[in-house]
Amino acid sequence: MLHYTHQYLRRFRTSESGAVTTDFAVLVAATVLMGFAVVGTFNDETVAKSDEIAKAIDDQKVQ
């Protein structure tokens, strides 16, 4: 896997084609935006659930 990635990056770096650069930029931008969308979607739910867990732990009585 690492060998394939290294070969891909070497070919990408030496490529004279502008289409390769454009495709790569679009793929990177799409990946970053997808990451932001996932984090934004689940952030509020995760905070709410962790608050519920913290409250449940605080409500426990130690004997």
C-alpha positions as CSV (number, residue, x, y, z in Angstrom):
1,M,0.0,0.0,0.0
2,L,2.7,2.4,0.9
3,H,4.7,1.5,-2.2
4,Y,1.6,2.2,-4.4
5,T,1.0,5.6,-2.7
6,H,4.7,6.6,-3.1
7,Q,4.5,5.7,-6.8
8,Y,1.2,7.6,-7.3
9,L,2.6,10.7,-5.6
10,R,5.8,10.5,-7.7
11,R,3.7,10.2,-10.9
12,F,1.5,13.0,-9.8
13,R,4.4,15.3,-9.0
14,T,6.0,14.7,-12.4
15,S,2.8,14.9,-14.4
16,E,2.5,17.8,-16.9
17,S,-1.3,17.4,-17.1
18,G,-3.4,20.1,-15.6
19,A,-6.4,17.7,-15.4
20,V,-4.6,15.6,-12.8
21,T,-4.0,18.6,-10.6
22,T,-7.7,19.7,-11.0
23,D,-8.9,16.2,-10.2
24,F,-6.7,16.0,-7.1
25,A,-7.8,19.4,-5.8
26,V,-11.5,18.5,-6.3
27,L,-11.0,15.2,-4.5
28,V,-9.2,16.8,-1.6
29,A,-11.8,19.6,-1.3
30,A,-14.7,17.0,-1.3
31,T,-13.0,14.9,1.3
32,V,-12.4,17.9,3.6
33,L,-16.0,19.1,3.2
34,M,-17.4,15.6,3.9
35,G,-15.3,15.5,7.1
36,F,-16.7,18.9,8.2
37,A,-20.3,17.7,7.4
38,V,-19.9,14.6,9.5
39,V,-18.4,16.4,12.4
40,G,-21.0,19.1,12.2
41,T,-23.8,16.6,12.0
42,F,-22.8,14.5,15.0
43,N,-21.2,17.2,17.2
44,D,-24.4,18.3,19.0
45,E,-25.6,14.7,19.5
46,T,-22.2,13.7,20.9
47,V,-22.2,16.6,23.4
48,A,-25.8,15.9,24.5
49,K,-25.0,12.2,25.0
50,S,-21.9,12.9,27.0
51,D,-23.8,15.4,29.2
52,E,-26.4,12.6,29.8
53,I,-23.6,10.2,30.8
54,A,-22.0,12.7,33.1
55,K,-25.3,13.4,34.8
56,A,-25.9,9.7,35.3
57,I,-22.5,9.3,36.8
58,D,-23.0,12.3,39.1
59,D,-26.3,10.9,40.3
60,Q,-24.8,7.6,41.4
61,K,-24.4,7.2,45.2
62,V,-21.3,5.8,46.6
63,Q,-21.9,3.3,49.4
